[in-house]
Amino acid sequence: MLTLTQTLGFLLAALLITASPGPDNLMVLSMGMSRGRRQGIAFGVGCALGCLSHTVLAVVGVSALVAASPLAFTALKWGGGVYLIWLGVQALRSQGGSTLQTGAREQSLRGLFLKGLVANAINPKVVLFFLSFLPQFVLPAQGGVSLQLGLLGLLFTAQALLLFGLLGWFAGSIGAWLQRRPRAGLWLDRLAGTVFVALGLRMVVAR
């Protein structure tokens, strides 16, 4: 099981990363702004549930490496740490996210849900992110590494579901606010970038 400190620390980092301007939440915003609340929520729910596939891959992949080869797990740790640092540097250098796009063609709620689900599930960058991010918050001394990874993945999915649902619901207001205040997106990127770099460094130096 997860400790309270472990859970709160993970949720804080996950919420900040999910809220920072990126392809998924910008697409949810643009969908809600151009088609309406229900469409934005349907697409957002699909994106969030796509995280479950990455959770399964993380549980299977990381657990297998821990069991099979300490050297391979060390390689994953270093590779994941460098990847997180690279993501952080990219976020720190960004200009506050992409411009919101509107006016997309009509599509059913089911179609939008599936589109969001597939777009997230087949994204190799999200696969790498989960393999790098989730192990940061696992406490091997507690045992049950696979269980911890699975619970962390479910927590990430739950908070993404909440945030993307809210983005879809309030898409018009949030989109207009961000467009009037471009520096808000810039500072969200700065905060997320700092978190990425800190986690990457922690992963590289940790035993």
C-alpha positions as CSV (number, residue, x, y, z in Angstrom):
1,M,0.0,0.0,0.0
2,L,0.9,3.6,-0.3
3,T,1.9,5.9,2.6
4,L,0.1,9.2,3.1
5,T,3.3,11.2,2.5
6,Q,4.0,9.1,-0.6
7,T,0.4,9.7,-1.9
8,L,0.4,13.4,-1.3
9,G,3.8,14.0,-2.9
10,F,2.8,12.0,-5.9
11,L,-0.6,13.8,-6.3
12,L,1.0,17.2,-6.0
13,A,3.6,16.4,-8.8
14,A,0.9,14.7,-10.9
15,L,-1.5,17.6,-10.7
16,L,1.1,20.2,-11.6
17,I,2.3,18.2,-14.5
18,T,-1.2,17.4,-15.8
19,A,-2.2,21.1,-15.5
20,S,0.8,22.5,-17.3
21,P,0.1,23.4,-21.0
22,G,0.6,20.3,-23.2
23,P,-1.0,18.5,-26.2
24,D,-3.6,16.6,-24.2
25,N,-5.1,19.4,-22.1
26,L,-4.8,21.9,-25.0
27,M,-6.8,19.5,-27.2
28,V,-9.4,19.1,-24.5
29,L,-9.7,22.9,-24.2
30,S,-10.0,23.4,-27.9
31,M,-12.6,20.6,-28.2
32,G,-14.7,22.1,-25.5
33,M,-14.4,25.6,-26.9
34,S,-15.3,24.6,-30.4
35,R,-18.0,21.9,-29.8
36,G,-19.3,22.3,-26.3
37,R,-19.0,20.9,-22.8
38,R,-20.1,17.4,-23.4
39,Q,-17.7,17.0,-26.4
40,G,-14.8,18.4,-24.4
41,I,-15.5,16.1,-21.4
42,A,-15.8,13.1,-23.7
43,F,-12.5,13.7,-25.3
44,G,-10.9,14.5,-21.9
45,V,-12.2,11.3,-20.3
46,G,-10.7,9.3,-23.2
47,C,-7.3,10.9,-22.8
48,A,-7.3,10.3,-19.1
49,L,-8.3,6.6,-19.4
50,G,-5.6,6.1,-21.9
51,C,-3.2,6.4,-19.0
52,L,-4.4,2.9,-17.8
53,S,-2.6,1.2,-20.7
54,H,0.7,3.0,-19.7
55,T,0.2,1.9,-16.1
56,V,0.0,-1.7,-17.2
57,L,3.2,-1.4,-19.2
58,A,5.0,0.3,-16.3
59,V,3.9,-2.4,-13.9
60,V,5.0,-5.2,-16.2
61,G,8.1,-3.6,-17.5
62,V,9.6,-2.2,-14.3
63,S,8.7,-5.2,-12.2
64,A,10.3,-7.5,-14.8
65,L,13.5,-5.5,-14.7
66,V,13.6,-5.4,-10.9
67,A,13.3,-9.2,-10.9
68,A,15.5,-10.0,-13.8
69,S,18.5,-7.7,-13.7
70,P,19.7,-5.0,-11.3
71,L,21.9,-3.7,-14.1
72,A,19.0,-3.4,-16.5
73,F,17.0,-1.5,-13.8
74,T,20.0,0.8,-13.3
75,A,20.0,1.5,-17.0
76,L,16.3,2.3,-16.9
77,K,16.9,4.5,-13.9
78,W,19.6,6.5,-15.7
79,G,17.7,6.6,-19.0
80,G,14.5,7.7,-17.2
81,G,16.3,10.4,-15.2
82,V,17.9,11.9,-18.3
83,Y,14.6,11.8,-20.1
84,L,12.8,13.6,-17.3
85,I,15.6,16.3,-17.2
86,W,15.2,16.7,-20.9
87,L,11.5,17.2,-20.6
88,G,12.1,19.7,-17.8
89,V,14.6,21.7,-19.9
90,Q,12.1,21.7,-22.8
91,A,9.3,23.0,-20.5
92,L,11.6,25.7,-19.1
93,R,12.5,26.9,-22.6
94,S,8.9,26.9,-23.8
95,Q,6.8,30.0,-24.5
96,G,3.8,28.9,-22.5
97,G,2.1,26.2,-24.6
98,S,0.7,26.0,-28.1
99,T,-2.1,28.3,-29.4
100,L,-5.6,26.9,-28.9
101,Q,-7.2,25.7,-32.1
102,T,-11.0,25.7,-32.7
103,G,-13.5,24.9,-35.4
104,A,-12.9,21.1,-35.6
105,R,-15.4,19.0,-37.6
106,E,-18.5,17.4,-35.9
107,Q,-18.1,14.0,-34.3
108,S,-20.1,11.8,-31.9
109,L,-19.4,11.7,-28.2
110,R,-18.3,8.1,-28.5
111,G,-16.1,8.9,-31.4
112,L,-14.4,11.7,-29.4
113,F,-14.0,9.5,-26.4
114,L,-12.3,6.8,-28.5
115,K,-10.2,9.4,-30.3
116,G,-8.9,10.7,-26.9
117,L,-8.3,7.2,-25.6
118,V,-6.3,6.1,-28.7
119,A,-4.4,9.3,-29.0
120,N,-3.1,8.9,-25.4
121,A,-2.6,5.1,-25.4
122,I,-0.4,5.0,-28.5
123,N,1.7,8.0,-27.7
124,P,5.3,6.7,-27.1
125,K,6.2,9.8,-25.2
126,V,3.6,9.0,-22.6
127,V,4.9,5.5,-22.3
128,L,8.4,6.8,-21.6
129,F,7.0,9.3,-19.2
130,F,5.2,6.7,-17.1
131,L,8.2,4.4,-17.1
132,S,10.3,7.4,-15.8
133,F,7.8,9.1,-13.5
134,L,6.0,6.3,-11.6
135,P,9.1,4.6,-10.2
136,Q,10.2,7.9,-8.6
137,F,7.5,7.4,-5.9
138,V,7.9,3.7,-5.3
139,L,9.3,2.8,-1.9
140,P,11.0,-0.6,-2.4
141,A,11.5,-1.1,1.3
142,Q,7.8,-1.4,1.7
143,G,7.7,-4.3,-0.7
144,G,4.9,-4.9,-3.3
145,V,6.6,-2.8,-6.1
146,S,4.0,-3.9,-8.7
147,L,1.1,-3.0,-6.3
148,Q,2.6,0.4,-5.6
149,L,3.2,1.1,-9.3
150,G,-0.4,0.0,-10.1
151,L,-1.9,2.2,-7.4
152,L,0.2,5.2,-8.5
153,G,-1.0,4.7,-12.1
154,L,-4.6,4.6,-10.9
155,L,-4.1,7.8,-8.9
156,F,-2.5,9.5,-11.9
157,T,-5.5,8.4,-14.1
158,A,-8.0,9.6,-11.5
159,Q,-6.5,13.1,-11.2
160,A,-6.2,13.3,-15.0
161,L,-9.8,12.3,-15.3
162,L,-10.8,15.0,-12.8
163,L,-8.7,17.8,-14.4
164,F,-9.6,16.9,-18.0
165,G,-13.3,16.7,-17.1
166,L,-13.1,20.2,-15.5
167,L,-11.2,21.5,-18.5
168,G,-13.9,20.2,-20.8
169,W,-16.6,21.7,-18.6
170,F,-15.1,25.1,-18.2
171,A,-13.3,25.1,-21.6
172,G,-14.7,28.4,-22.8
173,S,-13.9,30.4,-19.7
174,I,-10.4,28.8,-19.2
175,G,-9.5,29.2,-22.8
176,A,-10.4,32.8,-22.8
177,W,-8.5,33.4,-19.6
178,L,-5.4,31.8,-20.9
179,Q,-5.5,33.7,-24.2
180,R,-5.8,37.0,-22.2
181,R,-2.9,36.0,-19.9
182,P,-0.2,34.2,-21.9
183,R,2.2,34.5,-19.1
184,A,0.1,32.2,-16.9
185,G,0.8,29.3,-19.3
186,L,4.5,30.4,-19.3
187,W,4.8,30.1,-15.5
188,L,2.9,26.8,-15.4
189,D,5.5,25.5,-17.8
190,R,8.3,26.9,-15.6
191,L,6.9,25.1,-12.5
192,A,6.4,21.8,-14.4
193,G,9.9,22.1,-15.9
194,T,11.4,22.6,-12.4
195,V,9.5,19.5,-11.1
196,F,10.8,17.4,-14.1
197,V,14.4,18.4,-13.6
198,A,14.3,17.8,-9.9
199,L,12.7,14.3,-10.3
200,G,15.2,13.5,-13.1
201,L,18.2,14.5,-10.9
202,R,16.7,12.5,-8.0
203,M,16.3,9.5,-10.2
204,V,19.9,9.7,-11.4
205,V,21.6,10.1,-8.0
206,A,19.3,7.8,-6.0
207,R,20.6,4.3,-5.0
